[in-house]
Amino acid sequence: MAQISEAIYTHGVLKPRTDLGLREQQRVRIIVESIEDSFGDREAAVARLKAGIASMQFFSNGQLPTREELHDRT
């Protein structure tokens, strides 16, 4: 079972902020990701998103179709 939880590193020990529901002496695999460092990653992701949006064309460059052309009633 995989779960994500925050922890605080104090005096060489990782202390989870919530109960992990583990039994005593249970072996686990951890991946450590610093929360403060990930803020730069989010800023870069937002910058890429904004650049992608800016490059999109949301408006037609030509004449818009008439109502009759949109609702072909033949």
Backbone as JSON Lines, residues from 0, in Angstrom:
{"i":0,"aa":"M","n":[0.84,-1.18,0.0],"ca":[0.0,0.0,0.0],"c":[0.89,1.24,0.0]}
{"i":1,"aa":"A","n":[0.68,2.12,-0.95],"ca":[1.44,3.37,-1.02],"c":[0.63,4.48,-0.36]}
{"i":2,"aa":"Q","n":[1.33,5.35,0.33],"ca":[0.69,6.52,0.92],"c":[1.67,7.68,0.92]}
{"i":3,"aa":"I","n":[1.15,8.87,0.9],"ca":[1.98,10.07,0.91],"c":[1.7,10.81,2.21]}
{"i":4,"aa":"S","n":[2.76,11.18,2.9],"ca":[2.61,11.89,4.16],"c":[3.78,12.85,4.31]}
{"i":5,"aa":"E","n":[3.56,13.94,5.0],"ca":[4.65,14.86,5.29],"c":[5.34,14.42,6.58]}
{"i":6,"aa":"A","n":[6.63,14.74,6.67],"ca":[7.4,14.42,7.87],"c":[8.35,15.58,8.13]}
{"i":7,"aa":"I","n":[8.84,15.63,9.36],"ca":[9.82,16.65,9.74],"c":[11.09,15.92,10.16]}
{"i":8,"aa":"Y","n":[12.21,16.39,9.64],"ca":[13.51,15.8,9.97],"c":[14.08,16.54,11.18]}
{"i":9,"aa":"T","n":[14.25,15.82,12.29],"ca":[14.75,16.42,13.52],"c":[15.78,15.51,14.16]}
{"i":10,"aa":"H","n":[16.98,16.02,14.39],"ca":[18.05,15.29,15.07],"c":[18.28,13.91,14.44]}
{"i":11,"aa":"G","n":[18.3,13.86,13.1],"ca":[18.6,12.62,12.41],"c":[17.44,11.65,12.28]}
{"i":12,"aa":"V","n":[16.24,12.07,12.65],"ca":[15.08,11.19,12.61],"c":[13.96,11.86,11.82]}
{"i":13,"aa":"L","n":[13.34,11.09,10.91],"ca":[12.15,11.58,10.21],"c":[10.93,11.32,11.08]}
{"i":14,"aa":"K","n":[10.18,12.36,11.39],"ca":[8.99,12.22,12.23],"c":[7.76,12.54,11.39]}
{"i":15,"aa":"P","n":[6.92,11.52,11.08],"ca":[5.7,11.76,10.3],"c":[4.76,12.71,11.02]}
{"i":16,"aa":"R","n":[4.06,13.54,10.26],"ca":[3.12,14.49,10.86],"c":[1.77,13.84,11.13]}
{"i":17,"aa":"T","n":[1.53,12.66,10.53],"ca":[0.27,11.93,10.76],"c":[0.6,10.47,11.05]}
{"i":18,"aa":"D","n":[-0.36,9.77,11.63],"ca":[-0.19,8.34,11.9],"c":[-0.16,7.59,10.57]}
{"i":19,"aa":"L","n":[0.84,6.76,10.36],"ca":[0.99,6.03,9.11],"c":[0.3,4.67,9.14]}
{"i":20,"aa":"G","n":[-0.16,4.26,10.29],"ca":[-0.86,2.98,10.38],"c":[0.06,1.79,10.16]}
{"i":21,"aa":"L","n":[1.3,1.88,10.6],"ca":[2.27,0.8,10.43],"c":[2.44,0.04,11.74]}
{"i":22,"aa":"R","n":[2.79,-1.24,11.63],"ca":[3.06,-2.0,12.86],"c":[4.52,-1.76,13.27]}
{"i":23,"aa":"E","n":[4.84,-2.02,14.5],"ca":[6.21,-1.85,15.01],"c":[7.2,-2.69,14.22]}
{"i":24,"aa":"Q","n":[8.32,-2.13,13.91],"ca":[9.41,-2.79,13.2],"c":[9.07,-3.15,11.75]}
{"i":25,"aa":"Q","n":[7.99,-2.61,11.21],"ca":[7.63,-2.89,9.82],"c":[8.61,-2.19,8.89]}
{"i":26,"aa":"R","n":[9.08,-2.94,7.9],"ca":[10.0,-2.37,6.92],"c":[9.21,-1.61,5.86]}
{"i":27,"aa":"V","n":[9.71,-0.45,5.49],"ca":[9.06,0.37,4.47],"c":[10.12,0.93,3.53]}
{"i":28,"aa":"R","n":[9.68,1.38,2.38],"ca":[10.57,2.07,1.44],"c":[10.12,3.53,1.42]}
{"i":29,"aa":"I","n":[11.08,4.45,1.55],"ca":[10.71,5.86,1.53],"c":[11.42,6.57,0.37]}
{"i":30,"aa":"I","n":[10.75,7.56,-0.14],"ca":[11.33,8.47,-1.12],"c":[11.24,9.85,-0.49]}
{"i":31,"aa":"V","n":[12.37,10.52,-0.35],"ca":[12.4,11.81,0.32],"c":[12.43,12.92,-0.71]}
{"i":32,"aa":"E","n":[11.49,13.84,-0.6],"ca":[11.41,15.0,-1.48],"c":[11.23,16.23,-0.6]}
{"i":33,"aa":"S","n":[12.18,17.14,-0.67],"ca":[12.1,18.34,0.14],"c":[10.96,19.22,-0.35]}
{"i":34,"aa":"I","n":[10.09,19.62,0.53],"ca":[8.93,20.43,0.15],"c":[9.37,21.82,-0.29]}
{"i":35,"aa":"E","n":[10.35,22.41,0.38],"ca":[10.81,23.74,0.02],"c":[11.41,23.77,-1.39]}
{"i":36,"aa":"D","n":[12.13,22.73,-1.78],"ca":[12.76,22.68,-3.09],"c":[11.74,22.5,-4.21]}
{"i":37,"aa":"S","n":[10.61,21.87,-3.92],"ca":[9.62,21.61,-4.97],"c":[8.9,22.88,-5.4]}
{"i":38,"aa":"F","n":[9.0,23.97,-4.62],"ca":[8.34,25.22,-5.0],"c":[8.88,25.74,-6.31]}
{"i":39,"aa":"G","n":[10.19,25.64,-6.53],"ca":[10.79,26.06,-7.79],"c":[10.28,25.23,-8.95]}
{"i":40,"aa":"D","n":[10.06,23.95,-8.71],"ca":[9.52,23.08,-9.74],"c":[8.11,23.54,-10.13]}
{"i":41,"aa":"R","n":[7.32,23.91,-9.15],"ca":[5.97,24.38,-9.43],"c":[6.0,25.69,-10.22]}
{"i":42,"aa":"E","n":[6.93,26.59,-9.86],"ca":[7.05,27.85,-10.59],"c":[7.41,27.58,-12.05]}
{"i":43,"aa":"A","n":[8.33,26.64,-12.28],"ca":[8.72,26.29,-13.65],"c":[7.56,25.68,-14.4]}
{"i":44,"aa":"A","n":[6.78,24.84,-13.74],"ca":[5.63,24.21,-14.38],"c":[4.58,25.26,-14.75]}
{"i":45,"aa":"V","n":[4.34,26.21,-13.86],"ca":[3.38,27.27,-14.15],"c":[3.87,28.13,-15.31]}
{"i":46,"aa":"A","n":[5.16,28.41,-15.34],"ca":[5.72,29.19,-16.44],"c":[5.54,28.46,-17.78]}
{"i":47,"aa":"R","n":[5.77,27.14,-17.79],"ca":[5.57,26.35,-19.02],"c":[4.1,26.36,-19.42]}
{"i":48,"aa":"L","n":[3.2,26.24,-18.45],"ca":[1.78,26.26,-18.73],"c":[1.36,27.59,-19.34]}
{"i":49,"aa":"K","n":[1.81,28.7,-18.75],"ca":[1.47,30.02,-19.26],"c":[2.03,30.23,-20.66]}
{"i":50,"aa":"A","n":[3.24,29.75,-20.93],"ca":[3.83,29.87,-22.25],"c":[3.02,29.07,-23.27]}
{"i":51,"aa":"G","n":[2.56,27.88,-22.88],"ca":[1.75,27.06,-23.76],"c":[0.42,27.73,-24.08]}
{"i":52,"aa":"I","n":[-0.2,28.31,-23.07],"ca":[-1.48,28.99,-23.26],"c":[-1.29,30.21,-24.17]}
{"i":53,"aa":"A","n":[-0.2,30.95,-23.95],"ca":[0.05,32.14,-24.77],"c":[0.25,31.78,-26.24]}
{"i":54,"aa":"S","n":[0.76,30.58,-26.52],"ca":[1.02,30.19,-27.9],"c":[-0.23,29.63,-28.59]}
{"i":55,"aa":"M","n":[-1.3,29.41,-27.86],"ca":[-2.53,28.85,-28.44],"c":[-3.35,29.95,-29.1]}
{"i":56,"aa":"Q","n":[-4.12,29.57,-30.1],"ca":[-5.05,30.5,-30.74],"c":[-6.46,30.1,-30.35]}
{"i":57,"aa":"F","n":[-7.11,30.97,-29.63],"ca":[-8.47,30.7,-29.2],"c":[-9.5,31.38,-30.09]}
{"i":58,"aa":"F","n":[-9.06,32.24,-31.01],"ca":[-9.98,32.99,-31.84],"c":[-9.72,32.7,-33.31]}
{"i":59,"aa":"S","n":[-10.77,32.74,-34.1],"ca":[-10.67,32.49,-35.53],"c":[-10.08,33.72,-36.22]}
{"i":60,"aa":"N","n":[-9.23,33.47,-37.19],"ca":[-8.66,34.58,-37.95],"c":[-9.53,34.95,-39.13]}
{"i":61,"aa":"G","n":[-10.43,34.08,-39.51],"ca":[-11.29,34.32,-40.67],"c":[-12.67,34.77,-40.27]}
{"i":62,"aa":"Q","n":[-13.56,34.83,-41.25],"ca":[-14.94,35.2,-41.01],"c":[-15.66,34.06,-40.3]}
{"i":63,"aa":"L","n":[-16.44,34.41,-39.32],"ca":[-17.19,33.41,-38.57],"c":[-18.36,32.9,-39.41]}
{"i":64,"aa":"P","n":[-18.74,31.65,-39.26],"ca":[-19.89,31.12,-40.03],"c":[-21.19,31.79,-39.58]}
{"i":65,"aa":"T","n":[-22.13,31.84,-40.5],"ca":[-23.43,32.41,-40.16],"c":[-24.24,31.4,-39.35]}
{"i":66,"aa":"R","n":[-25.33,31.87,-38.8],"ca":[-26.2,30.97,-38.04],"c":[-26.73,29.85,-38.92]}
{"i":67,"aa":"E","n":[-27.08,30.19,-40.16],"ca":[-27.59,29.18,-41.08],"c":[-26.53,28.13,-41.39]}
{"i":68,"aa":"E","n":[-25.28,28.57,-41.52],"ca":[-24.21,27.61,-41.81],"c":[-23.97,26.7,-40.6]}
{"i":69,"aa":"L","n":[-24.12,27.25,-39.41],"ca":[-23.93,26.44,-38.2],"c":[-25.08,25.45,-38.01]}
{"i":70,"aa":"H","n":[-26.28,25.86,-38.35],"ca":[-27.46,25.04,-38.16],"c":[-28.06,24.68,-39.52]}
{"i":71,"aa":"D","n":[-27.37,23.81,-40.21],"ca":[-27.83,23.41,-41.54],"c":[-29.18,22.72,-41.41]}
{"i":72,"aa":"R","n":[-30.2,23.29,-41.99],"ca":[-31.57,22.79,-41.83],"c":[-32.08,22.1,-43.1]}
{"i":73,"aa":"T","n":[-31.22,21.7,-43.98],"ca":[-31.67,21.05,-45.21],"c":[-31.85,19.58,-45.03]}
